Amino acid sequence: MPTLSFEGETHDEIVRKVRRWLASVEGQEEHLALPEAVEKASELTKDALTVIAQAAPAPIARTEVVKALTRMGYEATDTTKRALISGLDALSDATEGDIVKRVEKARNSVLYEMNAAVARQLLRSLKG
């Protein structure tokens, strides 16, 4: 019987993981706003911290030092996330959203150039 499980220290963390999994199963591809991208990056960082902490041998993983370092990593990630989002909000307010639009245009341009490069390489390989 197949099973699926999610681990997390808080209810919110488990809910985020379930939503991420559901989105991947449904094949949802979404374009993220900058604050959402920062949020997702912080979630990934926290997930990585959890994986690293769990990878330690059990006697070490249970020590207060490892627990404190992991907690400090979470706090630093949250602080950085809040600072970045506040900075993005302030920048957006100061430029009336123009800078965000320019960044999105640059992102789209990079994706187009990357896709064009991949297409050229594919054509070269097909021509042999």
Steps between C-alpha positions, in 0.01 A plus 500: 500500500661832394528768765586866509618692803617850578717608788515841657547671831187714463159462344578783256817326383308179428225691318764675281657166412163346415408797280837485324453127438144548372615775262775274364257211451249720319775639280430858595762731365469840645684825458587633840498857611827606660369477860364152427837395359671625816246307710559178306877543521477537878287184518762312300773628730306383805442161336873473433578585863261227610658245267849590623394474864331164440806366317712525812548182703226466764718579805623820333163600355345489847750739653391847600777649287361352176145595598612856581694532172200378303272743684748783433502406131120520492504837673769639269302378198180663629681826576657509155166420337325783685780745412492404131123525475501835680771624267310380194182665625682827567668487159169428332334789683784738416501412132125445475557139396719591201806314627298182553369520144855545367622200698214288367579609143866409554396160638280434198781606267746265669251213478443572130875512431553178696218326311637627167847368588356162593303490174813583295696227677220252439494588129877458478482158661218392267695614190784287624 
